[in-house]
Amino acid sequence: MKLKKEHIQDSNKKGVSIHGEEFDFLSNQLTKHGVDVPKLVQKLADFQVAIPSWALGAGGTRFGRFSFYGEPASLEQKIEDVGLLHALTKTAGAISLHIPWDIPEDYGAIRQLATANELIFDAVNSNTFQDQKNAEQSYRYGSLSNRSKVVREQAIQHNIDVIGIGEKLGSKSLTVWLADGANFPGQHNFQTALLNTENSLKEIYAALPDDWKLFIEYKPYEPNFYSTVIQDWGTSFMLANACGEKAYTLVDLGHHLPNTNIEQIVSTLMLKGKLGGFHFNDSKYGDDDSTVGSVKPYALFLIFNELVYGMEHNPQNPYPAWMIDASHNIKDPMEDLMQSLEAIQEAYAKALLIDQAELMAAQRENDVVLCQEILQNAYRTDVRPLVRQARLLKGGALNPLMAYRSLQVREALIKERGKHSIATGL
């Protein structure tokens, strides 16, 4: 299924008049306070978030998975689904593939399909946290950190192969998430595991094309619950520095212990020029992979405050690669992703409203009350008219979720694919 511009324009007719009134009112108010509204709207319109191929089907837990009707059963269908999301939101202009589930049979055809859906290929993701069919070696006791050189070599070669696949698609980065660790005290030697991981990453780094980046993800626990080799941002940062200037830390919002000050991590990494990628989700207890902004919207806003400051004041840091990494256990995956994209845009818009010069002046005077007021005044602003205006500017839907439902997109996908298609990579 592919949405035509006329479909979206028709869905906008009912709400465009009301939107115009709401946008004009907010625009006038913000202009009086010195906000360059057209510039802000353009920034929102330009902001693009990659959709991972594994997020287009229903997720699950180790206790079970409940598929959602009309899931994409092939790479082509995954690209088409992201194309639908992008047509509606105009914010999902990239897709991130997970290898080995998303290896194209015809690279030229896949690139053409992506172009037809106005998509580019974001980071490619390797997988050494599961044993693959017909693999000679097992990752039961680790991959890049494994005590066995033969196992490490298999994991290294897999990452190099993933780079080759990404090159053919026009991707420019590799994301490595390492599940290696231990479930019991004494299971492995911490220093040996870390040194093996560092040496393995250096070999992968050496295979990167000149214009590529390596993103090193971290996670405090799961699937190993006593220790994880790359357990925090500091370890990732250290490994990225050991690899070289093209290696960066990747921050996943769910990959932190409860109440971790993620905005401080973001700020530090950008100051050091080492924040390469950012994965959006939300959580209550751990790596819940919940809809972005559904649990801690104010925390998301504070993180975006640091991201906005860093993008403005830290030229040593590359423009981050944005991606949603969530699991839709009971929701329609497409609707969940639309809610996440909306929450991201709202948090970004609110952070853009913060007068950084005024905030710094208050900080210099140690006016703690005023600092809080500046932040919360921005957070309390209803920025949805700005987000809608940015979508209209790009030809998207005023309300993507309602357009998706009124156009009966899920029903059309079920008709095309059936009720029992299952997405790979979950």
VEXTI-843036 format. One line per field, with one value per residue (C-alpha): residue in three letters; x, y, z. Coordinates in Angstrom, 3 decimals, padded with zeros to 6 digits. Each point is the difference from the previous one (the first is absolute). Last residue first. Layout:
BEGIN
residuo = [ala ...]
xx = [X ...]
yy = [Y ...]
zz = [Z ...]
***
This chain:
BEGIN
residuo = [leu gly thr ala ile ser his lys gly arg glu lys ile leu ala glu arg val gln leu ser arg tyr ala met leu pro asn leu ala gly gly lys leu leu arg ala gln arg val leu pro arg val asp thr arg tyr ala asn gln leu ile glu gln cys leu val val asp asn glu arg gln ala ala met leu glu ala gln asp ile leu leu ala lys ala tyr ala glu gln ile ala glu leu ser gln met leu asp glu met pro asp lys ile asn his ser ala asp ile met trp ala pro tyr pro asn gln pro asn his glu met gly tyr val leu glu asn phe ile leu phe leu ala tyr pro lys val ser gly val thr ser asp asp asp gly tyr lys ser asp asn phe his phe gly gly leu lys gly lys leu met leu thr ser val ile gln glu ile asn thr asn pro leu his his gly leu asp val leu thr tyr ala lys glu gly cys ala asn ala leu met phe ser thr gly trp asp gln ile val thr ser tyr phe asn pro glu tyr pro lys tyr glu ile phe leu lys trp asp asp pro leu ala ala tyr ile glu lys leu ser asn glu thr asn leu leu ala thr gln phe asn his gln gly pro phe asn ala gly asp ala leu trp val thr leu ser lys ser gly leu lys glu gly ile gly ile val asp ile asn his gln ile ala gln glu arg val val lys ser arg asn ser leu ser gly tyr arg tyr ser gln glu ala asn lys gln asp gln phe thr asn ser asn val ala asp phe ile leu glu asn ala thr ala leu gln arg ile ala gly tyr asp glu pro ile asp trp pro ile his leu ser ile ala gly ala thr lys thr leu ala his leu leu gly val asp glu ile lys gln glu leu ser ala pro glu gly tyr phe ser phe arg gly phe arg thr gly gly ala gly leu ala trp ser pro ile ala val gln phe asp ala leu lys gln val leu lys pro val asp val gly his lys thr leu gln asn ser leu phe asp phe glu glu gly his ile ser val gly lys lys asn ser asp gln ile his glu lys lys leu lys met]
xx = [011.806 002.077 -002.606 -003.567 -002.763 -002.865 -003.032 -002.843 000.475 002.531 -001.983 -003.330 001.840 001.927 -003.225 -001.596 003.086 -000.215 -003.665 000.209 -001.887 002.354 003.259 -001.426 -000.864 003.540 001.656 -001.891 000.809 001.245 003.179 000.823 003.338 -001.309 -003.111 002.182 001.820 -003.334 -001.208 003.103 -000.423 -003.705 000.999 002.277 -002.269 002.376 000.425 003.525 001.203 -001.329 001.461 003.563 -000.009 -001.789 002.552 002.887 -001.873 -000.283 003.665 001.236 003.672 000.815 002.050 -002.793 -002.551 002.181 000.424 -003.765 -000.526 002.605 -001.543 -003.475 -001.886 -002.503 002.200 -000.346 -003.781 000.228 002.326 -002.277 -003.010 001.809 001.072 -003.512 -001.519 002.516 -000.805 -003.752 000.563 002.175 -002.728 -002.566 002.188 000.714 -003.733 000.214 000.320 003.720 001.252 003.718 002.084 003.260 -000.709 003.009 001.967 003.551 001.683 001.474 003.709 001.574 002.922 -002.493 -001.211 -001.973 -003.182 -000.371 001.039 -002.606 -002.720 001.089 000.192 -003.537 -001.048 001.004 -002.049 -003.013 000.338 000.119 -003.199 -001.700 000.799 -002.592 -001.572 002.657 001.304 -002.175 001.461 003.285 -000.139 003.777 -000.357 -002.803 -002.264 001.379 -000.049 001.380 002.408 003.397 002.744 003.146 003.475 000.589 003.807 000.982 001.253 -002.562 -002.600 000.820 -000.201 -003.358 -001.589 001.193 -001.373 -003.351 -000.061 000.038 -000.642 -003.266 -000.413 003.057 000.666 -000.441 -003.561 000.966 002.494 003.183 002.545 003.645 002.232 002.715 001.288 002.707 001.656 -000.472 001.373 -002.080 -003.135 000.925 000.362 -003.276 -001.794 001.448 -001.022 -003.475 -000.780 000.009 002.172 001.064 -003.284 000.028 -002.165 -003.248 000.979 -002.794 -000.353 001.975 001.692 -000.272 002.415 000.034 003.121 -000.666 002.653 000.013 000.598 001.648 003.369 -001.512 000.030 002.114 002.483 -002.909 -000.950 003.548 000.010 -003.326 001.508 002.999 -002.251 -002.309 002.896 001.407 -003.377 -000.499 003.548 -000.430 -003.298 001.144 -002.930 -002.618 001.435 -003.249 -002.970 -002.036 002.934 000.395 -000.267 -003.194 002.012 -001.839 002.069 -001.406 001.654 -000.091 -000.163 -002.795 -000.139 -001.598 003.037 002.164 -002.391 000.389 003.783 -000.176 -002.151 002.681 002.572 -002.298 -000.389 003.766 000.555 -002.520 001.621 003.452 -001.157 -001.273 003.307 001.957 -001.820 -000.165 -003.024 -000.077 -001.100 -002.514 -001.009 -000.544 -002.936 001.317 000.310 002.410 -000.527 -003.135 -002.516 -002.932 001.073 000.825 -001.311 001.641 002.430 -002.359 001.219 -001.961 000.173 -000.205 -002.432 -001.188 -001.799 -003.719 -002.194 -002.287 001.070 003.587 -000.374 -001.481 002.851 002.553 -001.704 -000.094 003.707 000.899 -001.831 -000.089 000.168 001.280 -002.512 -000.062 003.782 000.373 -002.244 -000.875 -000.566 -002.561 000.030 -002.406 -002.285 -000.957 -002.341 -002.764 -002.517 002.207 002.829 -002.076 -001.225 003.563 001.023 -002.642 001.188 003.566 -001.199 -001.975 003.096 002.030 -002.532 -002.807 -001.404 -002.687 -003.609 -001.572 002.091 001.985 -000.205 003.376 000.753 001.664 003.421 -001.802 -001.796 000.106 -002.688 001.411 001.326 002.609 002.469 000.737 001.198 -001.631 002.413 -000.952 000.047 000.018 -000.234 -003.644 000.701 002.904 -002.200 -002.645 002.609 001.266 -003.559 -000.721 002.979 -000.768 000.378 -002.682 -002.524 000.745 -001.000 -003.438 -000.605 001.049 -002.235 -003.073 000.853 000.541 -003.296 -001.973 001.674 -000.524 -003.718 -000.150 002.169 -001.978 -002.670 002.076 003.036 -001.284 -000.619 003.568 001.313 -001.889 000.824 003.708 -000.285 000.519 001.721 -001.146]
yy = [-009.880 000.123 -001.249 001.276 -002.596 -000.277 -001.686 002.388 000.354 001.967 002.189 000.041 000.382 002.940 001.628 -000.407 001.535 003.010 000.684 003.542 001.236 -001.877 001.184 003.507 -000.050 -001.054 002.425 003.075 002.941 -002.450 000.601 002.269 001.310 003.383 -001.736 -002.158 003.047 001.715 -003.001 000.101 003.738 -000.444 -002.774 002.329 000.386 001.948 -001.506 -001.240 003.422 001.666 -002.896 000.574 003.752 -000.322 -002.512 002.287 002.910 -001.880 -001.005 003.558 -000.860 003.297 -001.807 -002.574 002.748 001.433 -003.496 -000.456 003.360 -000.870 -003.447 001.401 -003.284 -000.278 -002.492 -002.395 000.139 -000.800 -002.943 -001.442 000.382 -001.561 -002.996 -000.469 000.093 -002.532 -002.295 000.227 -000.777 -002.973 -001.370 000.374 -001.911 -002.753 -000.540 -000.247 -003.078 -000.793 002.947 000.007 003.134 001.135 003.302 001.443 003.247 000.203 002.921 002.973 -000.373 001.335 002.422 002.710 -000.015 003.192 -000.232 -003.774 -000.240 002.470 -001.786 -003.379 001.338 001.386 -003.196 -001.972 002.344 -000.504 -003.779 000.199 002.061 -002.656 -002.860 -002.771 000.260 002.292 -002.586 -003.130 -002.701 -001.845 -001.363 000.033 000.638 000.787 002.711 000.407 002.103 -000.267 001.953 -001.209 002.632 -000.225 001.478 001.802 000.172 003.641 000.384 002.720 -002.139 -002.960 002.103 001.560 -003.326 -001.598 002.976 -000.352 -003.700 000.637 -003.611 -000.282 -003.753 -001.739 000.874 -001.603 001.149 003.402 -001.551 002.059 -000.935 000.774 000.842 -001.427 001.937 001.761 -003.216 -003.482 000.683 003.165 -001.972 -002.646 002.631 001.653 -003.366 -000.740 003.447 -000.301 -003.115 -003.811 -000.938 -003.398 -000.644 -001.443 -002.031 000.036 -001.001 000.380 002.593 002.535 003.406 000.682 001.630 000.817 000.616 001.940 -000.338 002.740 -000.144 002.393 -001.765 -003.462 -002.051 -003.191 001.320 000.689 -003.687 -000.942 002.670 -001.306 -003.472 001.399 001.972 -002.954 -002.331 002.607 000.348 -003.755 -000.467 002.805 -001.295 -003.632 -002.296 -002.031 001.010 001.524 -001.261 001.181 001.303 002.405 000.353 001.587 002.326 002.616 001.051 002.646 000.457 003.268 001.572 -001.863 000.239 -003.383 -001.799 001.456 -001.299 -003.569 000.305 001.438 -002.973 -002.355 001.754 -000.452 -003.709 -000.317 001.363 -002.426 -002.986 001.186 000.290 -003.584 -001.263 002.019 -001.776 001.958 001.843 003.786 000.670 -002.855 -001.247 -003.212 -001.353 001.731 -003.310 -000.858 -001.678 001.978 -002.060 002.148 002.987 -000.048 003.104 003.013 000.427 002.051 002.928 003.190 002.144 003.741 002.044 -000.930 002.800 000.332 001.950 -003.032 -000.274 000.416 -002.956 -002.132 000.946 -000.928 -003.358 -000.659 000.746 -002.163 -003.065 -002.813 002.470 -001.088 001.136 -002.774 -000.472 002.936 002.672 002.924 003.651 001.914 003.720 002.859 -000.468 003.623 000.754 -001.300 -001.564 -000.724 -000.960 -002.591 -001.439 -000.166 -001.744 -002.604 -000.327 -000.536 -002.762 -001.542 -000.161 -001.504 -002.804 -001.209 003.426 -000.467 -000.051 -001.118 000.533 -002.890 -000.871 -000.869 -002.051 -000.359 001.273 003.188 001.242 002.298 000.506 000.689 003.206 000.639 -002.589 002.033 002.920 003.374 002.900 003.433 003.152 003.635 002.319 000.930 000.706 002.251 001.744 000.633 001.629 002.234 001.062 000.718 002.244 000.354 003.485 -000.172 001.872 -002.533 -002.810 001.496 000.731 -003.510 -001.549 001.867 -000.568 -003.706 -000.443 001.873 -001.845 -003.337 000.693 000.664 -003.001 -002.522 -001.292 000.329 -001.902 -003.494 001.132 001.281 -003.310 -002.066 002.462 -000.374 -003.705 -002.666 -003.206 -003.525]
zz = [016.806 -003.174 -002.434 -000.223 -000.032 -002.481 001.582 -000.599 -003.736 -001.971 -002.409 001.863 003.297 -001.426 -001.207 003.422 001.606 -002.337 000.603 -001.437 003.058 002.300 -001.526 -000.314 003.712 000.872 -002.415 001.264 -002.239 -002.612 -001.958 -002.935 001.287 001.161 001.303 002.241 001.365 000.628 001.973 002.191 000.605 000.821 002.468 001.954 003.022 002.245 003.464 -000.788 -001.100 003.141 001.977 -001.174 000.502 003.352 001.293 -000.867 001.588 003.289 -000.042 -000.419 000.388 -001.744 -002.642 -000.346 -000.613 -002.750 -001.446 -000.143 -001.663 -002.644 -000.489 -000.617 000.092 -002.849 -001.886 002.952 -000.352 -003.713 000.603 002.685 -002.315 -002.946 002.077 001.396 -003.491 -001.319 002.923 -000.589 -003.682 000.956 002.248 -002.756 -002.438 002.530 000.723 003.755 002.244 000.159 -002.001 000.733 -000.364 -001.578 -001.760 -001.817 -000.205 -001.388 001.733 -001.900 000.592 003.218 -000.254 -000.991 003.620 000.649 -002.086 -000.264 003.653 001.204 -001.960 001.342 003.551 -000.167 -001.732 003.083 002.178 -002.281 000.156 003.794 -000.117 -002.164 002.390 -000.478 -003.479 -001.445 -002.459 -000.062 002.240 -000.557 003.565 000.463 003.687 002.456 -001.405 -003.480 -003.146 -003.529 -002.213 -001.219 -000.425 -002.064 -000.223 003.269 000.127 -000.498 003.577 000.760 -001.752 002.242 003.158 -000.913 -000.905 003.237 001.968 -001.757 000.876 003.759 001.043 001.926 -000.615 -001.549 -003.589 -003.405 -000.619 -001.400 -002.422 -000.323 -002.684 000.699 -002.933 -002.247 -003.023 002.057 001.117 001.467 003.496 000.250 -000.875 002.585 002.738 -000.964 000.042 003.423 001.252 -001.498 002.030 000.057 -002.949 001.361 001.777 003.523 002.362 -001.993 -003.503 -002.567 001.354 002.066 000.005 -003.768 -002.437 -003.713 -002.081 -003.203 -002.731 -002.631 -003.760 -002.469 -000.113 -000.410 003.214 -000.017 002.582 002.326 -000.061 000.992 002.707 001.290 000.452 001.882 002.331 000.589 000.799 002.399 001.752 000.379 001.280 002.518 001.366 000.368 -000.609 001.858 003.384 001.132 -002.053 -002.997 -001.986 -002.907 -003.754 -001.361 -002.240 -002.016 -002.991 -002.323 -003.394 -001.934 -003.460 -001.777 -003.784 -000.575 -001.432 002.756 002.648 -001.230 000.140 003.523 000.995 -001.320 002.190 002.982 -000.769 -000.405 003.501 001.472 -001.753 001.088 003.589 -000.059 -001.374 002.560 002.799 003.258 -001.400 000.210 -003.579 000.278 003.430 001.901 -002.016 -003.118 -001.848 -002.825 -003.381 -000.815 -002.000 001.185 002.049 003.682 001.731 001.613 -002.884 -002.112 -002.088 -000.602 -003.124 000.611 -002.118 -003.469 -001.838 -000.595 -002.419 -000.565 -003.646 001.182 002.367 -002.793 -002.322 002.658 000.490 -003.742 -000.377 002.983 -001.312 002.559 002.851 003.435 002.603 002.591 000.174 000.651 001.461 -002.263 000.931 -002.056 -000.716 -000.703 003.000 000.708 -002.907 002.303 -002.393 -003.016 002.340 001.802 -003.300 -001.320 003.216 -000.805 -003.615 001.181 002.321 -002.860 -002.183 002.828 000.285 002.280 000.875 002.663 -001.240 003.264 003.118 001.457 003.686 001.476 003.087 003.369 -001.090 -000.946 -003.062 -002.976 -002.613 -003.438 -001.537 002.685 -001.341 -003.139 002.088 -000.704 -000.422 001.314 -002.134 001.121 -003.027 000.607 003.656 -000.921 -002.549 002.647 002.252 -002.804 -000.896 003.696 000.751 003.712 001.471 002.669 -002.141 -002.753 002.355 000.626 -003.675 -001.020 002.644 -001.255 -003.669 000.606 001.809 -002.672 -002.843 001.747 000.243 -003.745 -000.906 002.022 -002.347 -003.147 001.301 -000.852 -003.572 -000.281 001.315 -002.537 -002.787 000.740 -000.732 002.636 -001.063 000.747]
***
